[in-house]
Amino acid sequence: CSRRKGMPIIPSTDRCSYNLFSTSSKKSANAGDGHGDGANDGSSQPQHSHHSKFMNPIVGQLWDQRQLSKQRMMSLTDADSETTGSGNLQELAASMVHKGKEEEQQEQKKQPSSPPKFKHPSASRTTIDYPFAEDDFLREAYCSPGGTMRFGKILEDLDALAGNIAFHHVVGNPMLVTAAVDRIALREIPRLKHDQRLSGQVTWVGNSSMEIRMQIHEVNSTTPTDNDNATDTDNGTDTDANTAEHWLEAFFTFVAVDPETKRPTKICPLSPETSEERALFELGALKAAKKKENRKRGQNFVGKTLTEDDMKMEQRAEQLLEEAFPLLHMPSLADSQAILMSQTVLQNTLIAQPQVRNLANRIFGGFLMRRAFELAFSNAYCFGGCWPHMLEVDNITFHTPVDVGDLLQFTSRVIYSLPSGGNLGTDVAVHSDKPLAMIEVECFVMEPGTAKAHLSNRFYFTFLLPDKDSCKKVLPGSLGEARRMVSRMVADEEQA
């Protein structure tokens, strides 16, 4: 693996050297990544190392490690290749995978009720360090104008690490797809004086989906090194978590898809071992049930009976639209501290370039998140008139993949604001009595040749305006905008 000196991938908590193969030694050569993998060749370097170098240093390391783990499996077929006289390891591996799949299907027919093998959360735990104190290049690559870690780059690293964690958990040959980012909560964004550590593991598993929890915290002199990395068996966390509390916590949802049918496929269950792991598993189950309920509530059926909650949301929407009436029909007499949602729109358009494709040769989801965040940050800056502070990523949904050469249009808007501040809970930085701006960003894939477009992603961000005592109140210009605004308000209230 070609990587910079001083930027090691450190071991997982089971004391194995960091290697994506070490926690899932029976994985097939063609197992999927965060958005699906390309085929492997028999070279000594990762197949995609030529374009992983265009990415963040951390993303490049994670991708290279994932490819090397697959090549390790390929190397195990060398002896078989010599025995059979085949010089094409790729064909041999594909044949083995196909044969294994046929045997698995036959076994399932014989024992249809046999449950798949379970895994513990620790099997997927993965950790990587940011050695800012000793690596000038890495420090410069992650430096923001304010001298803190560049959050857009962190988003890319989170997506790459989540793909590696999902890779550790699955068994067989599924393609892994980023389905959603449930929440990323920030207590602060540190300056680049000290080393940082990013780690995570699977916390909940359903039939075909899994929740992944990741955290970042500062590495100090008392943090265990590669040789003494340890696990607290009482709560399932690293002992270094007691010396430095995390400043970022993220939850991603991945879905396993059959590469042939493109349909969700069952993955092995998760067996929590510690009290913390059991609590996180139960929380993940509750969130999954709530998502399912929200999807049903969001479906519009003609003649559907409105529930009490639906009626309350409709009333809130009508009240907001009534409050916006002066802005719409008597603008010269309207409240100067109010603004229509349509007047907060900010856009940018770009061509998806091949340098930002992932291991499946589609556009890297982390890149889309970074571009959406940078647009949202700019919008919050224009709206509030001061340098905004990022508090949390509320929700990101991935509807359709983006291909190289696609024309992308990112559209952002302040979907609502809280001029007097609000309560987002204790998981984020202190924000009481300061105005908040909630930004929505939509990414559309445009098709000028057919005069069509379709939604690819939707992102939600919350920003604090630290230098202001208040801000303008955003109001809807139509009933549709009012319903959209209330829906987001309710989601944020439930999350807090």
N, C-alpha and C positions, 0 to 999 in steps of 0.2 A: 504494500500500500504506500503510495507516494504521498506523504503529508509533511507539514512543516514541523521542524524540531521544536519541542517544547509544547506541542498541542496534542497530548496523548488522549486516546479513548481509554478510559479507566475501567477496571473490572466491574462486573455486576456484583451484587451482594452475595452471590453464592461462591465467591472467591475464584471463579473462572476468569481467565483473561478475557477482555472485552472482545467478543467475537460473536457475530449474529448466529453462527452455527452452534456455538457452545450450549445454548439453551434449547435447541430444537434440532438434534442431530439426525433426525429421520426426515427432515424436510426435503421435498423434491427439488430438482434443479431449476424448475420453472416457477417456483412460488412467486406470488404477486407482491408488489410493493404498495406504496400509498395510493397509487392510481393505476397499478398494473405494471408488470415488468416486461422488458424485451427478452429475447433469448440470450443465452450465454454462449460465448465462444471458448476455445480452449487455451487462450493466451494467458500469460502470467500476470497481466494487469487487468483490472476491472474493465469490462467492455465499454462502460460509459464514462471512464475516467477522462476522456477527451472533452466532454462537455460538463462534467461535474466541476471542473476547474473554473468554469464561468460563474459558479454559484458562490455563496458564502463559504469561507474556510470550514466552518462547522458542518454545513450541509454537505460539502464535498467529502468530508471525512465519513459522515454517516452513510452516504451513498456508496462510497468505495468499500466500506466495511461490509455493507449488505451484499454487494457484488462478490467480494472475496469469500464470504461465507458460502455463497452458492457455488463458486468455483472450487471450494474445498470439497464439496459433494462431488463435483465433476471429476476431481482428481482421484477420488476413490474408485472411479470406474476405469482407471487406466489398465489395471490388471485384467479386468473383464474384456477390455478392448483388445489387448494383446491375445487373449485366449480365443476370442471369436474372429480375430483377424480384421476387425473393423478399425479403421483409422480415423473415423469421425465420431468423436466423443459426444458431440451434440445430438447426432442421430441416435446413438446408443442410449443416452440419457432420456431422450424423448420416448424411445421404445420401452425403457424401464418404467417410466411414468405411466404410459398407456397400459402396459401389462399390469402394473400395480393397481390402476384404476379399475380394470376389468375384474381382478381378483377381489378388490374391495366391494364391487357391486354384487359379485356372486356370493360373497360372505354375508352381505346385508340381506340377500334373498333367503339365505339359510337361517339367519338370525335377525329378523327385522326389528326385534325389540331390544337388541343389544345396544346399550348406550355408548357413545363415543368416550374416549379416554379424557379425563379431566386434567386440568393444569392448575397449579398454584399461582397467585399473583407474582411471587418472587421469580418465577421462571421467565417472566417477560421484563423484569426490571433492568433498565438500561441507564447509564450515567455518562456524561461527558463534561469536561472542564473547559472554561475560558481562561487561559493563563495570561491575563492582561498585564500583570506585573512584569513579565519577562519577555513578552512578544510584542514588539512595536508594531509590526504589520497588522496583527489581529486587533490591537487597540485602535489603530487608525481606521481599520475596516468597519468597526462598530461605533465610531465616534459620531455623535449628533452635534448640531450647532451649539447646543447647550452644554456639551461636554459629558453627557450621560450616554448610556447604552442606547443605540438606535433601535427603537421598538419595532420598526418595520422589519429589520433583520432578525429580531427575536421571533417574530411570527413565522418567518421561513424556517428557522431552526426547530420550532415547535412542531411544525408539520412534518419535517423530515424525521425527527425523533419519534413522533407518534407512529409513523410508518414502520420504523424499525421495531418498536415495541409490539405493534400488531403482528409483525413478521415472526417474532419470538413465540407468540401464543398459538397461531394457527397450526393445524396439522393437515397435510395433504397438499393440494395444488390450487387453492383459491386465489382470485385476484382481489386485492384489498383496496377499498375505495373510501376516501374521506367523505363521510356523509354530512357531518356538521361540526361546528365548534360551539359548544354549549355555553361556555363562559371563560373568560380570561380576566382574573381580578388582579389589580396592581396596588400594592401598598406604597411603592416608590419605584423610581427607575434610578439605579445607582450610577455614580460616576465611575470612570474607568481606572480607578486606583487599585482595586483589589480583584483577585481572581473570583470567578463565579462558577457555580456548578448547576447544571441542568440534568434532572433525573425524572423518571416516571415509570409507570407500570399499568397493566390492565387492572381495573377495579370492579368491573361488572361485565357480564356476558349474557346476551339473550340467545335467540335461536341462530341469528346470522349476524348480529351486531355486537360490538363491544365498546365499552367506555374506557378511555385512557386518561389517567390523571398525571399531570406533570407539574413540577415545581422548580424554581430557581432560587438559590440562596448564595450568600457570600461564603467563600472558602477562606478560613483563617488559619493561623499557625497550629491550632489544636485539631483541625480537621484530619481524619485518617487519610493516609496516603494509599497508593496503589497496593502496597504490601500489607497494610493493616486495615484495609477497608472492612468494616464490621456491620452486623445487623443487630438491632435491638430486638430480641426475640419476644419481648413483652408487648410491643406495639407495632412491630413490623416496619419500623423506620430506621434509617441510618442513624448511628450514634452522633454523626456530625450535625444532625438536625437539632440536637440539643445545644450546640454551640453557635448556631446561626439560624435564625428563623427565616423561612422563605419570604421573599418579597413579591413573588408571582406564583399564581396557581391557575392551571388551565385544565379544561376538560374537553377532550375530543371524542367524537363518535366515529368509528370505522365500521364498514359493512363488508362481509366476505361475499364475493360474487363468483359463480361458476364461470370459468373462462370460455366455456363452449356455449352454454345456454344463455349467459349474461343475466341469470337469475340469482337472487340471494341463495346462499347455500349454508347449511348448518355447520357451526363450528363447535369445538370441544368446550364443555362447560368449565366454569371457574370454581375452584374450591378455596375459599378464604381460610387462612390459618390463624390469624391473630384477631384480637378484638377490633382493632382499627380497620383491618381489611373487611371484617364482617359488617361494620358500620358503613363503610364506603359502598359495599355491595348492596346493602339495603337501601341506601340513598340513591344509588344508580337505578335500582328497580323502581323506586318511587318516581324518579325523573322520567324514566322510560314510559311508565304508565301515564304520567301527565302529558308527555308529548303525544301519545296515542289519543288521549282525550282531546287535546287541542286540535289535532288533525281532523278529528271527527267534527268538532265544533266549527272549524273553519270551512267545512264543506257546505256549499250552498245548494240545498235541495229546494225545488219549487214546492211550496205548501208546507215546508218544515215548520213544526211548532217551536216557537221561541221559548227557551228556558228563562228562568228568572235572571240568571247571569247575563243572558243575551239581551234581555230587556233593559237591564241596568246599563249595559254598554251602549245600547242604542240611545238611551236618554242622555248619557254623557256626550255622545257625538252630537246630538241635537243642541245641547246647551253650548258646546264649543262653536257650532255653526251660528247660533244666535249671537254669541259674543263677537263673532267676526263680521256681523252684518254692517256696522259702520265702515269698516275697512273696505268692504265690497261695494257699498252703495253710497256712502258719504265720506270719502277718504279725507276731505279737508277738515272734517269734524271728528275724525277717529282719534283714538288714543295714540299719542306719538310713541309710546313704549310698547306698541304691538306691531307685528309684521305678519304678512301672509306667508305660509309655507312655500308657495311658489316663488317668492322673492328671495329665498335662501338657496336656490339651486346653483351648484357648481359642477362642471363637467370636464372630462378630458377623454381623448380618443387615441388609440394606439393600435399598431399591428403586433400580434403575438409573434415574437422572434424565436428562432430555433435554439438560441443560447439559453433560454429559460425553460426548456422542456425537461420533463422528469424521466425516470427510468422506463416509463411506458411510452416515451416519445410524444407525450401530450404536455400541455403547459402546466408547470408546477403550481399546485394550489397555494403554496406559500408565497409565490411571486404575486398571485392575484390578491392575496390578503395584504401584502405589503403595499401594493399600489392603491388598494382601497383605503387602507389606513392613512397613507400620505395625503390622499384627496380629502378624506374626512378631517384630518388635522388642519389642512389649509382652509377648509370650510369653517371649522370652529374658530380659527384665527380671524377670518374675515367677519364672522358673525359677532364675536365677542369683543374684538378690538384689543386683545391682549394675548400673549403667548399662552396657549391652553396647556393643561396638564391632563394626560391620559389617565382615566380611572379604571375603565374596564371595556372589554369586548363583550357585548351582551349576547350576541347570537350571530352565527354565520351558517348559511345553508348552501349546499352545493347541489344545484339542480341538474346541470348537464356539463360534461367536460369541455375544455377549450383546446382546440388543435392549433398547431403551428400555422401561421398565416391568417388566422382569424382576425377580423376587424372588431376591436373591443371598444365599447363606449361605457365609461364609468360615470354614473350620475349620482351626485350626493345632494342631500337636503337636510336641514334641521327639522326632524320630524316632530319634535316638541322641545320646549325648554322649561326650566324651573328657575325663574328669576330670583326667588328667595331661597333657593337651595332645596335639598331633599336628603333622604336617608337611604343610602344604598347598602347599608350593613357595615360590619366591621372588617370585612375581607378586603376592602379597598382603603386607599389613603384617606386621611381626615379631610372632610369636605363640608362640614356643617356651616350654615349661614353664608355660603358662597354659591353663586349661580352655576347651573349645570346646563350643558347643551347636549342633546341626544341626536346623533347624526346617523342617517340611513344612507347606505351606498348600494346601488344596484349595478351589476355588470351585465350588459347585453352583448350578445354576439350578433353583429350586423351583417346582413347579406345584401349589399347594394345591387348585385346582379339580378336578384329576384324581388328587391324592395321589401325584404322581410327582416325580422329580428326575433331572437328568443332570449329569455332570461337564463343566464348561467349561474350567477351567484347573487346573494343578498347578504349585506353586512350591517351590523349595528354597533356603534361605538358611543361611549359616554365620556365627555370631557368636562373638566373643572375650569372655570375662569377665575384664577386665583387673585388677580389684581382688580377685580370688579366687585362692587357691592350688589349689583343687579344687572339684568340684561333685558332685552326685549322679549315679550311673550309671543311665541309663534302660534298662529291660529290657522285653521283650515279654510280653504276657499271653496270647498264643495262637500257634500255629504260623504262622498267616497273618501276624501282626504280626512274628514272628521272620524270616520270609522277606522281608518288606518292608524290615525294618531291614538285613538283610544285603545285599540288592540295592542299597540306597542306599550302604552302606559300600563295597562293591566299586566302584560308580560313582565315588565320591569318591577312592578309592585310585588308580584308573586315571587319573583326571583329574590328580591331583597328580603 
